Amino acid sequence: MTIKEGQYKSKFNIENKYNENEFEEDIKNITNLKINEIKANLPSESEILGARIEIIQKFLDSNKDKIIEKVKDIIMQDINEKKATYTYQN
């Protein structure tokens, strides 16, 4: 073994000895960095709320006639039930 090889091996061994606590700390730091990166790319609550409102608005706009008819049916059913109850009581 030459001096150069010996120096390399001893340097390599010193640099690659990993203390368990250091390893766990590095893993924790890397994990936290990744979590923060993911969080930074997530939409905010107001962006999510805005998107939900937009979806609901599009649904209502595209189904307006069906919704109006359904509401009319419910109102007429309620009126007819009240008429029937009133007639039955008299």
C-alpha positions in Angstrom: 0.0 0.0 0.0 1.4 3.4 -1.0 1.2 6.5 1.2 -1.4 8.0 -1.2 -3.7 5.0 -0.8 -3.3 5.0 3.0 -4.1 8.7 3.2 -7.1 8.2 1.0 -8.4 5.2 3.0 -7.9 7.0 6.4 -9.6 10.1 5.0 -12.4 8.1 3.5 -13.0 6.2 6.8 -13.0 9.4 8.9 -15.4 11.2 6.5 -17.8 8.3 6.2 -18.2 7.4 9.9 -21.7 8.4 10.5 -22.9 8.9 14.1 -26.5 7.6 14.4 -27.7 10.9 15.9 -26.2 12.8 13.0 -27.8 10.5 10.5 -31.2 10.8 12.1 -30.8 14.6 12.3 -29.9 14.7 8.6 -32.9 12.6 7.7 -35.1 14.9 9.8 -33.7 18.0 8.1 -34.1 16.6 4.6 -37.6 15.5 5.4 -38.5 18.9 6.8 -37.1 20.6 3.7 -39.2 18.3 1.5 -42.3 19.0 3.6 -41.8 22.7 3.4 -41.3 22.5 -0.3 -44.5 20.6 -0.7 -46.4 23.0 1.5 -45.1 25.9 -0.5 -46.6 24.5 -3.6 -50.0 23.7 -2.2 -52.8 26.2 -2.9 -54.0 28.5 -0.1 -57.3 28.1 1.6 -58.7 31.1 -0.2 -57.6 29.6 -3.6 -59.4 26.4 -2.8 -62.5 28.2 -1.6 -62.4 30.3 -4.8 -62.2 27.2 -7.0 -65.1 25.6 -5.1 -67.2 28.7 -5.6 -66.4 28.7 -9.3 -67.3 25.0 -9.6 -70.6 25.5 -7.8 -71.4 28.6 -9.9 -70.8 26.7 -13.1 -73.0 23.8 -11.9 -75.8 26.2 -11.0 -75.5 28.1 -14.3 -75.6 24.9 -16.3 -78.5 23.4 -14.3 -80.5 26.6 -13.7 -83.7 25.4 -15.5 -83.7 22.0 -13.8 -83.2 23.6 -10.4 -86.0 26.1 -11.0 -88.4 23.3 -12.0 -87.4 21.2 -9.0 -88.0 24.1 -6.6 -91.4 24.8 -8.3 -92.4 21.1 -7.9 -91.4 21.2 -4.2 -93.4 24.4 -3.6 -96.4 23.1 -5.4 -96.3 19.8 -3.5 -96.1 21.8 -0.2 -99.0 24.0 -1.2 -101.1 20.9 -2.2 -100.3 19.2 1.1 -101.3 22.3 3.0 -104.6 22.5 1.0 -105.3 18.9 1.7 -104.7 19.4 5.4 -106.8 22.5 5.5 -109.6 20.8 3.6 -109.5 17.7 5.9 -109.6 19.9 9.1 -112.8 21.7 7.9 
